[in-house]
């Protein structure tokens, strides 16, 4: 059974940086797509409003944040991508040092 995670992160409040960030995401590096899929992430979407980003991930039973973090640390292309993206990103106010995307708490779900 798939699970859904929702995460949030901010961008720096600079229109040019935001435009550049969006441009990078029009065609992300193929190695990044490969690492996402290899981790068990079956679908991913990122939404932007102002400087606040919201990510939705649909993951399968293979996925874990810990395994993904380990794989990312061992992948030179992912590390280069993350370093590049950090130029545009800004941690949320409650983030610990070095934290980027933070998992959001679900507080409502419409039941059918």
Backbone as ProteinMPNN parsed JSONL, in Angstrom:
{"seq_chain_A": "XXXXXXXXXXXXXXXXXXXXXXXXXXXXXXXXXXXXXXXXXXXXXXXXXXXXXXXXXXXXXXXXXXXXXXXXXXXXXXXXXXXXXXXXXXXXXXXXXXXXXXXXXXXXXXXX", "coords_chain_A": {"N_chain_A": [[0.842, -1.187, 0.0], [0.572, 2.188, -0.864], [1.968, 5.186, 0.553], [1.462, 8.593, 1.511], [3.332, 11.54, 1.717], [3.627, 14.848, 2.857], [5.477, 17.753, 2.494], [7.257, 20.733, 3.471], [9.008, 23.707, 2.506], [10.888, 26.719, 2.249], [11.623, 29.26, -0.223], [14.249, 31.576, -0.939], [13.504, 35.021, -0.638], [13.554, 36.366, -3.337], [12.907, 37.483, -6.426], [14.356, 36.852, -8.831], [15.945, 34.651, -8.084], [13.907, 32.843, -7.462], [12.697, 32.545, -9.969], [14.841, 31.365, -11.33], [15.067, 28.959, -9.885], [12.632, 27.729, -10.498], [13.057, 27.366, -13.215], [15.179, 25.489, -13.217], [13.719, 23.312, -12.332], [12.094, 22.707, -14.44], [13.333, 20.904, -16.018], [14.758, 18.611, -14.5], [17.899, 17.152, -13.508], [18.71, 14.011, -14.989], [19.831, 12.065, -13.314], [18.847, 12.759, -10.858], [16.111, 12.286, -11.064], [16.316, 9.492, -11.4], [17.362, 8.749, -8.874], [15.28, 9.461, -7.199], [13.173, 7.755, -8.034], [14.406, 5.262, -7.578], [14.46, 5.194, -4.836], [11.952, 4.473, -4.094], [9.97, 6.277, -4.412], [7.092, 7.004, -5.975], [5.574, 8.982, -7.116], [5.826, 12.508, -7.35], [5.208, 15.843, -6.53], [5.66, 19.367, -6.653], [4.58, 22.367, -5.298], [4.209, 25.923, -5.446], [3.82, 28.914, -3.661], [4.216, 32.195, -3.497], [6.951, 32.418, -1.53], [6.804, 29.989, -0.299], [7.061, 26.523, -0.49], [5.468, 23.421, -1.277], [5.524, 20.02, -1.061], [4.363, 16.974, -2.398], [4.562, 13.595, -1.908], [4.192, 10.371, -3.158], [4.745, 7.24, -2.014], [6.153, 3.91, -2.131], [6.272, 0.678, -0.455], [8.989, 0.244, -0.172], [10.197, 2.633, 0.448], [11.985, 4.77, 2.666], [12.784, 7.519, 4.768], [15.272, 7.49, 5.968], [16.795, 5.595, 4.476], [16.762, 6.88, 1.995], [18.192, 9.213, 2.605], [20.733, 8.153, 3.176], [21.404, 6.994, 0.677], [21.415, 9.327, -0.869], [23.583, 10.742, 0.241], [25.655, 9.185, -0.666], [25.65, 9.555, -3.378], [27.129, 11.353, -5.806], [26.079, 13.115, -7.758], [23.522, 13.725, -6.758], [24.277, 14.987, -4.402], [25.577, 17.232, -5.502], [23.401, 18.441, -6.82], [21.732, 19.031, -4.612], [23.36, 20.823, -3.224], [23.471, 22.902, -5.097], [20.704, 23.589, -5.192], [20.353, 24.556, -2.628], [21.227, 27.136, -2.733], [19.015, 28.57, -3.445], [17.087, 27.943, -1.623], [15.495, 28.304, 1.607], [15.524, 27.616, 5.018], [12.678, 26.496, 6.941], [11.209, 28.353, 9.677], [11.17, 26.718, 12.013], [13.037, 24.761, 11.531], [15.762, 22.555, 12.156], [19.357, 23.034, 12.326], [20.718, 22.545, 9.117], [18.51, 21.118, 8.187], [16.156, 20.648, 5.574], [13.579, 20.111, 3.638], [10.639, 19.739, 5.47], [8.562, 17.391, 7.066], [5.078, 17.55, 7.012], [2.323, 17.713, 9.303], [-0.606, 15.858, 9.076], [-3.77, 17.173, 9.465], [-6.381, 17.016, 8.784], [-8.682, 15.07, 6.898], [-10.848, 14.454, 4.311], [-13.324, 12.192, 4.555], [-14.806, 9.667, 2.589]], "CA_chain_A": [[0.0, 0.0, 0.0], [1.344, 3.417, -0.935], [1.779, 6.223, 1.565], [1.644, 9.957, 1.034], [3.984, 12.48, 2.623], [3.597, 16.242, 2.444], [6.612, 18.437, 3.091], [7.306, 22.162, 3.174], [10.297, 24.393, 2.501], [10.785, 28.06, 1.682], [12.646, 29.79, -1.109], [14.686, 32.924, -0.583], [12.581, 36.023, -1.164], [14.244, 37.074, -4.402], [12.214, 37.062, -7.653], [15.261, 36.231, -9.812], [16.285, 33.315, -7.589], [12.715, 32.004, -7.604], [12.576, 32.238, -11.402], [15.9, 30.405, -11.658], [14.701, 27.689, -9.249], [11.566, 27.15, -11.314], [13.666, 26.957, -14.477], [15.885, 24.227, -12.957], [12.757, 22.225, -12.135], [11.441, 22.377, -15.702], [14.037, 19.713, -16.529], [15.768, 18.249, -13.511], [18.927, 16.25, -13.998], [18.208, 12.633, -15.036], [20.316, 11.318, -12.147], [17.968, 13.092, -9.73], [14.908, 11.485, -11.311], [16.658, 8.1, -11.118], [17.518, 8.548, -7.425], [13.936, 9.571, -6.615], [12.455, 6.511, -8.335], [15.096, 4.144, -6.936], [14.168, 5.235, -3.4], [10.59, 4.013, -3.838], [9.04, 7.395, -4.599], [6.403, 6.715, -7.227], [5.081, 10.236, -7.674], [6.243, 13.671, -6.574], [4.798, 17.136, -7.062], [6.033, 20.518, -5.833], [3.757, 23.551, -5.537], [4.829, 27.143, -4.937], [2.985, 30.102, -3.427], [5.143, 33.183, -2.943], [8.225, 31.747, -1.251], [6.546, 28.71, 0.375], [6.882, 25.359, -1.347], [4.749, 22.3, -0.705], [5.815, 18.819, -1.842], [3.556, 15.786, -2.142], [5.245, 12.38, -2.367], [3.532, 9.074, -3.035], [5.852, 6.295, -1.902], [5.781, 2.507, -1.947], [6.73, 0.062, 0.795], [10.462, 0.281, -0.124], [10.687, 3.958, 0.811], [12.173, 5.297, 4.02], [13.575, 8.748, 4.76], [16.635, 7.14, 6.358], [17.458, 4.976, 3.327], [16.934, 7.911, 0.965], [19.277, 10.104, 3.048], [21.994, 7.428, 3.001], [21.657, 6.907, -0.76], [21.74, 10.674, -1.357], [24.952, 11.083, 0.68], [26.607, 8.39, -1.452], [25.482, 9.871, -4.792], [27.779, 12.641, -6.065], [25.187, 13.999, -8.521], [22.484, 14.205, -5.841], [24.918, 15.97, -3.512], [25.792, 18.461, -6.283], [22.073, 19.044, -7.014], [21.277, 19.587, -3.338], [24.177, 22.008, -2.947], [22.992, 23.939, -6.012], [19.367, 24.013, -4.79], [20.421, 25.269, -1.351], [21.419, 28.556, -3.047], [17.693, 29.149, -3.632], [16.185, 27.526, -0.547], [15.627, 28.903, 2.924], [14.852, 26.698, 5.947], [11.512, 26.975, 7.69], [11.626, 28.901, 10.978], [11.345, 25.693, 13.044], [13.989, 23.744, 11.075], [17.038, 22.421, 12.856], [20.459, 23.313, 11.397], [20.916, 21.575, 8.052], [17.253, 20.536, 7.702], [15.52, 21.3, 4.437], [12.164, 19.787, 3.569], [10.095, 19.22, 6.724], [7.304, 16.66, 6.926], [3.941, 18.258, 7.608], [1.36, 16.892, 10.029], [-1.959, 15.871, 8.524], [-4.735, 17.531, 10.507], [-7.745, 16.792, 8.283], [-8.875, 14.293, 5.686], [-12.255, 14.267, 3.985], [-13.659, 10.783, 4.406], [-15.938, 9.471, 1.676]], "C_chain_A": [[0.885, 1.248, 0.0], [0.992, 4.358, 0.207], [2.032, 7.579, 0.918], [2.324, 10.768, 2.13], [3.868, 13.866, 2.014], [4.688, 16.968, 3.219], [6.594, 19.911, 2.68], [8.741, 22.679, 3.272], [10.073, 25.769, 1.883], [11.886, 28.308, 0.663], [13.055, 31.165, -0.587], [13.783, 33.924, -1.292], [13.297, 36.924, -2.164], [13.63, 36.6, -5.722], [13.113, 36.383, -8.683], [15.652, 34.825, -9.377], [15.102, 32.358, -7.742], [12.515, 31.604, -9.069], [13.624, 31.21, -11.826], [15.573, 29.023, -11.099], [13.629, 26.981, -10.074], [12.134, 26.628, -12.633], [14.425, 25.629, -14.299], [14.911, 23.058, -12.865], [11.922, 21.919, -13.383], [12.065, 21.132, -16.311], [15.143, 19.378, -15.534], [16.739, 17.246, -14.115], [18.399, 14.809, -13.977], [18.655, 11.795, -13.835], [19.446, 11.583, -10.918], [16.67, 12.3, -9.863], [15.168, 10.019, -10.975], [16.739, 7.841, -9.622], [16.166, 8.607, -6.716], [13.185, 8.25, -6.811], [13.08, 5.305, -7.633], [14.786, 4.064, -5.446], [12.773, 4.714, -3.063], [9.564, 5.137, -3.888], [8.408, 7.21, -5.966], [5.836, 7.966, -7.892], [5.517, 11.358, -6.755], [5.779, 14.922, -7.295], [5.272, 18.208, -6.097], [5.174, 21.691, -6.276], [4.433, 24.739, -4.878], [3.785, 28.24, -4.797], [3.884, 31.126, -2.751], [6.507, 32.534, -2.778], [8.034, 30.376, -0.608], [6.305, 27.611, -0.638], [6.218, 24.241, -0.551], [4.991, 21.102, -1.619], [4.889, 17.688, -1.41], [4.306, 14.603, -2.741], [4.354, 11.173, -2.131], [4.65, 8.042, -3.071], [5.328, 4.871, -1.738], [6.425, 1.968, -0.669], [8.251, 0.051, 0.917], [10.992, 1.581, 0.452], [10.879, 4.13, 2.316], [13.042, 6.546, 3.912], [15.036, 8.44, 5.076], [17.411, 6.546, 5.184], [17.72, 5.996, 2.231], [18.087, 8.833, 1.333], [20.636, 9.44, 2.849], [22.364, 7.365, 1.519], [22.062, 8.268, -1.326], [23.165, 11.075, -0.975], [26.001, 10.354, -0.157], [26.578, 8.719, -2.94], [26.024, 11.274, -5.068], [26.875, 13.616, -6.813], [24.087, 14.553, -7.632], [23.08, 15.24, -4.896], [25.151, 17.291, -4.242], [24.47, 19.195, -6.504], [21.609, 19.719, -5.729], [22.068, 20.83, -2.958], [23.738, 23.178, -3.823], [21.637, 24.48, -5.557], [19.393, 24.824, -3.499], [20.687, 26.756, -1.56], [20.08, 29.285, -3.112], [16.794, 28.964, -2.411], [16.52, 28.216, 0.769], [14.889, 28.0, 3.917], [13.631, 27.338, 6.59], [11.97, 27.455, 9.067], [11.882, 27.841, 12.051], [12.312, 24.581, 12.633], [15.236, 23.752, 11.952], [18.157, 22.72, 11.858], [20.648, 22.172, 10.394], [19.647, 20.935, 7.521], [16.712, 21.356, 6.539], [14.026, 21.025, 4.49], [11.711, 19.185, 4.885], [8.744, 18.57, 6.469], [6.214, 17.416, 7.672], [3.015, 17.252, 8.288], [-0.004, 16.999, 9.358], [-2.933, 16.171, 9.665], [-6.177, 17.346, 10.054], [-7.692, 15.933, 7.034], [-10.377, 14.106, 5.481], [-12.504, 12.797, 3.74], [-14.859, 10.644, 3.484], [-16.896, 8.448, 2.223]], "O_chain_A": [[1.835, 1.342, 0.777], [-0.114, 4.335, 0.748], [2.729, 7.685, -0.092], [1.953, 10.699, 3.302], [3.996, 14.035, 0.801], [4.81, 16.822, 4.435], [5.993, 20.281, 1.672], [9.564, 22.152, 4.02], [9.159, 25.949, 1.078], [12.933, 27.66, 0.679], [12.293, 31.828, 0.117], [13.35, 33.688, -2.42], [13.603, 38.081, -1.878], [13.808, 35.443, -6.103], [12.683, 35.437, -9.343], [15.688, 33.907, -10.197], [15.282, 31.197, -8.109], [12.2, 30.451, -9.363], [13.327, 30.294, -12.592], [15.784, 28.018, -11.779], [13.716, 25.777, -10.316], [11.733, 25.566, -13.107], [14.318, 24.743, -15.146], [15.236, 21.942, -13.271], [11.13, 20.977, -13.381], [11.403, 20.391, -17.037], [16.293, 19.79, -15.688], [16.435, 16.58, -15.105], [17.706, 14.428, -13.033], [17.924, 10.908, -13.394], [19.327, 10.728, -10.041], [16.189, 11.715, -8.893], [14.337, 9.372, -10.338], [16.239, 6.823, -9.145], [15.937, 7.886, -5.745], [12.629, 7.699, -5.861], [12.365, 4.428, -7.148], [14.845, 2.984, -4.857], [12.441, 4.533, -1.891], [8.424, 4.965, -3.457], [9.09, 7.252, -6.989], [5.642, 7.99, -9.107], [5.574, 11.193, -5.536], [5.935, 15.052, -8.509], [5.289, 18.002, -4.884], [5.052, 21.976, -7.467], [5.14, 24.592, -3.881], [2.974, 28.465, -5.695], [4.271, 30.963, -1.594], [7.144, 32.146, -3.758], [9.015, 29.665, -0.392], [5.463, 27.736, -1.527], [6.38, 24.129, 0.664], [4.697, 21.16, -2.813], [4.66, 17.472, -0.22], [4.644, 14.602, -3.925], [3.827, 10.98, -1.035], [5.412, 7.973, -4.035], [4.21, 4.655, -1.269], [7.042, 2.712, 0.093], [8.764, -0.136, 2.021], [12.136, 1.627, 0.905], [10.055, 3.698, 3.122], [13.931, 6.619, 3.064], [15.937, 9.061, 4.513], [18.547, 6.941, 4.922], [18.781, 5.981, 1.606], [18.882, 9.201, 0.468], [21.585, 10.086, 2.405], [23.503, 7.649, 1.148], [22.955, 8.349, -2.17], [23.875, 11.681, -1.778], [27.112, 10.854, -0.334], [27.407, 8.208, -3.693], [25.448, 12.265, -4.619], [26.897, 14.815, -6.535], [23.747, 15.731, -7.738], [22.451, 16.262, -4.621], [24.945, 18.359, -3.664], [24.411, 20.419, -6.391], [21.144, 20.858, -5.759], [21.504, 21.787, -2.427], [23.644, 24.311, -3.351], [21.435, 25.694, -5.536], [18.542, 25.69, -3.297], [20.408, 27.562, -0.672], [20.019, 30.488, -2.862], [15.858, 29.734, -2.195], [17.649, 28.644, 1.01], [13.733, 27.652, 3.677], [13.561, 28.555, 6.759], [13.004, 27.011, 9.567], [12.732, 28.047, 12.918], [12.398, 23.561, 13.316], [15.695, 24.795, 12.418], [17.924, 22.662, 10.651], [20.727, 21.002, 10.766], [19.695, 20.264, 6.491], [16.798, 22.584, 6.524], [13.298, 21.624, 5.281], [12.316, 18.231, 5.375], [7.896, 19.112, 5.759], [6.402, 17.861, 8.804], [2.94, 16.089, 7.891], [-0.495, 18.099, 9.104], [-2.918, 15.503, 10.699], [-7.1, 17.502, 10.853], [-6.778, 16.052, 6.218], [-11.083, 13.651, 6.381], [-11.946, 12.219, 2.807], [-15.817, 11.41, 3.583], [-17.91, 8.152, 1.591]]}, "name": "protein", "num_of_chains": 1, "seq": "XXXXXXXXXXXXXXXXXXXXXXXXXXXXXXXXXXXXXXXXXXXXXXXXXXXXXXXXXXXXXXXXXXXXXXXXXXXXXXXXXXXXXXXXXXXXXXXXXXXXXXXXXXXXXXXX"}
